[in-house]
Amino acid sequence: MTVLIQIHYISNDNKILRKGEFQLRGKSKHMAAYEFWRWIKKEHPYPCDIEKILCDGEDITEKVIEMD
């Protein structure tokens, strides 16, 4: 199953949107979004703050923040 994940976040006073299509391969949507978020944070030299995370149009922000 494939899902579209959109992560809206702020880094260095800039609003940024990153999105991608991911294969779940036995993972939950929340875990796939969390792994994408961790990957985004690793590539930034500045701190990043989540604004909103959407997975196939469903807001899963709170669930991913709890995992972080």
N, C-alpha and C positions, 0 to 999 in steps of 0.2 A: 504494500500500500504506500502511496506517495502523498505527502502533505506539503503545502506551501506555508512557510513560516516567514513572518515579517516582524522585524525587531526595530522599534523606534527608540532611539536613545540619544543622550546628550554627552558630548565629549569636548572639552576645551571650549565651552560656551557655543558649540555648534550642534544643531539638531540634525541627526543622521538617520537614514532608513537603510537597513540591510535586509535583503530577502533572498530566499533560496527554496528550491524544491528538494525534499529529502525522502529517502526510502526509510520506512520505520524499521523493517527487519526485526520484528519482535519487541521493539522498544515502544514506550508510550509517547504520545505527542509531546508531553511535558519534558520527558527526558531528552528527546531530539532537540527541542527548543533550548533546553539548558546547555546541552553540549555545543550548540551553535553560539549561544551567548558567551560561553567560556572561550571559544575560539576567537570571537570578536574582541573580547577583553585582552587576550594575549597579544594581538597584533597592534594594540594602541599603546603609545608611551604615556598617555594621560589617563586619569580615572574616567570611567564611563558610568552613567546612571541610566537605568531603564526608565523609559516613559510608558511604553506599551508593547506587548507582544501578542500577535495574532497568529493563530494556526487555522488555516482554512476558514477565516472570517470569525473564529471564536476567540474571545479575549481570554488568554491564559496567563496574564501578567502576574497575578497574585501567586499562582501555583509555582511559577518559575522563580519568583523572588524568594519564596519559602525554601526552595532547594539551594539557593545561592547562599 
